[in-house]
Amino acid sequence: MNHPTELRMKQISLDDRYEATEGFVFLTGTQALVRLPMMQRQRDWAAGLNTAGYISGYRGSPVGGYDQALYKAAKQLKAHHIKFQPGLNEDLAATALWGTQQLHIHGDGKYEGVFGIWYGKGPGVDRSGDVLRHANQAGTSPHGGVLAIAGDDHGAKSSTVAAQVDHIFIAVSMPVLSPPCWPTRARIASTVMSSALPMSNGADRLRGWRLSQAVRLGLTACRHCKTLVLMKHALNASA
């Protein structure tokens, strides 16, 4: 009653999960992966780079809800120059992402680089081995980078066979992020479905990281492996 100023409830919106630039936002693991490329675009723009994003893959549990979340965030993705185009299958989606890393070759592209995200479940990684191997050996553009999100199904809960794909990525020389490596952590399906309140970082706090640079953190012994794999389908939303 004696408080000198009137206390008012902060006005919030569901769009804050993707549009807030400070404070805290409520996110699921899947929504964190939707926000990730937007933050990459913000970081690039703050560094004076005009980049764009491309996301493609094929739905399937435990990453089955990712495409739906991307569709719902179409307005925010468009504002950040990010194109979401689901693939007819996993290997065609990976081939399209391979192409995004070759746009700089002729020097007449609209953007200075394209960062990409590929997603698929275990059997999709199986069928995409050839393109993943060749795209990885081809590398990425100087201001590009690719993040591969693979969904494991160890118990064959929603797959024809049990899936553990890290061995496949190792076989095609793609570095895998897994505990205790930063900036991501391996998790099971419950991570995607869970929610948390991670801090929303402004563009001025994103200067130290980009997809291609994060890839290089694990590549001191391999110059050609420039595709990053995020194992087991989610960022740790509570990190």
N, C-alpha and C positions, 0 to 999 in steps of 0.2 A: 504494500500500500504506500509505503514511503519511498519507493524506488524513484530516483530522479528522472528516469526516462521511461517511456512506454515500451514495454517488451512486445515485439511482434513476431509471429511465426514466419519463418523464412518461406518464401514462395518457391516451390519445387515443381518439377515436371518430370515425366518419364523420359523425356528427351535429354535430361541432364546426364544420363549415363554415357552419352556420346558427345554432348555439347559443353558440359561444365569444364572450366579451365582452372578451377581452384577448389579447395575444400575436399569433400569426400563424395564419392558416388557409390551407389549400390549396384553391384554387378554379379552376374553368374560367370562361371568359367567361359561359357560360350560367348557371352557378351563382351568379355575381356578380349577375346580373339577378334571380335568385330571392331572394337575400339583400337586395337593395336595398329592396323594400317593407317588409321586417321592420325594417330600420334606420330607415325613415321613421316607422313606428309607435313605435319606441323613442324617437326624437327628439321626436315629438309628446307622448308620455306624460311625458317628462322636462320638457317645457314646460307641463305641466298640461292638455293637450288629449286628449280621448277620441275618437280617430279610428279609422277602419277602412279597409281596402283592398279594391279590386276589380280583378281581372285577367281580361281576355278578349281573344280574337283567334282567328286561324285558322292552323293549322300549315302549314309549307312551308319547304323549304330556302331560305336558310341559317339560319332560326330554327325548323327542324322539331323540334329536341330540347327546345325551351323548355317545351312543355306536359308532356312526360314528366318533366322535372326538377321542375316544379311539382307534379305528382301525387306524386312521391316525397317531396316536402317537405310533404305535406298536414298532418302533425302540427304542424310548426313554423308553418305559415301560419295554421292554426286558432288556435294559441296567441296569435298576433299580430292576431287579428280580421281576417284577410285571406281573401277569398272568391275562388277561382279557378273560373271558368265558361267553358269554351271555347265559341266561337261557332259557329253553323251556317255562317257565312261571315264575311268581314272587316267588311262594312258593318253587319251586325246586331250584331256585337261592339262596333263603334264607337258605334252608336246606344245600346247599353246603358250604355256609359261616359259618354256624353252625359247620360244620365239620372242618373247618380250625382252629377253636379255641380248638380243641381236639387233635391236632397233638403232643402236648407236653406230653400227658398222658403216652405214652410208652417210651419216652425219646430217641428215635432213629431217630428223624426227621433231615432233612438236614439243616433246619434253626432253629434259636433260638426262632422264633415266626413268626406269619403271621398276618398282619393287613389287614382288608377287607373293601370293600365298597359294599353295596347293594343299588339298585335303582329301583324304580317303581312308577307308578302313583297311584292315589287314589283307583280305583277298584282293583289294584294289592295288595294294602295294605289290603283291605277287605278280599281277598281270602287267604292271608298269615298270618292271625291272629294266627292260632294254632302254626305254626313253629316260628313265632316271639316271642310269649309268652314263649315257651319252651326253645328256644335258649337264650333268654334274662335271664331266670332263671338259665340256665346252666352257664352263665357268659363267660368270655373271658380268654385266656391264659395270663400269666404274661407279656409277651412282644408282645401281640397281640392287639386286639381291633377291633370293627366293627362300621362303620358309615353307617347309613341308610338314603338314600336320597329319600324323598317322594315328589311327584309332585301333588299339589292341583289344582283343576279345579273348582273354586267356581261357575262359570257361566255355567258349562257344555258345554264349547265352543268346546271341542273335545272329550267329554266323553258321555256315554249313560245316566249318571246321574251326578248331581253336586257332587263334592267330597271335603270334608274337613276332613283330616285324623288325626289331632292332638288328637281328642277324642279317636280314636282307639288305638293310642300309649299310651295314658294315661291309658286306660283300661288294657293293657298288661304290665303295669309298666315300660315302656320305657321312659326315660327322653327326653324331647323335647327342643331343642335350639330355642329360639324365642327372639325378642327384649325385654329388652336391654341386653340379655345375650351375653357374649363373648365366643368363637371366631367367631360365625356365627350369621347371622341375617335372619329372615324370609323375603321372598320377593315373589312377584308374577312373572308371566312368563316373564315380561319385563326385569327382572334382568338377566335371562339367555341369552337373546338376546342382552343385552347391552355390552359395552366394556369400559375398563378403563386402566389406567397405574399404577398398583400396583407395589410397590418396590419389586425387586427380592432379597430375603434373602439368604445369603450364609449359609452353614452348621453350621458355628460357631454362627449363630444367631438363630438356631433352637433348642437349647439345652433345652429350657424350656417347650417343649410341645410334646406330642405324643397322638395318638388316645385314648389309654386306660387311660392316665392321664387326658385328656380333659373330658372323660366320668365321671371320679371320681369327677370333679368339682361340678357336680350337684347331687352327690349321698351320701351326708353326712348322710342321714337318711335311705339309702337303700344299703345294701352290695351286693345284688345279681343282681341288675339291671345294667349291664355293657355294654349295647348296646346303642349307641348314635344315635339320630335321628336329621337329618338336615332338618328342615321343609321348604317346599315350594321351593325346588329344586335348591338353589344356594347359594354359598358363596357371600357375598357382595364384588364384585370385586374392588370396589373403597375404601374399608375400609383400 
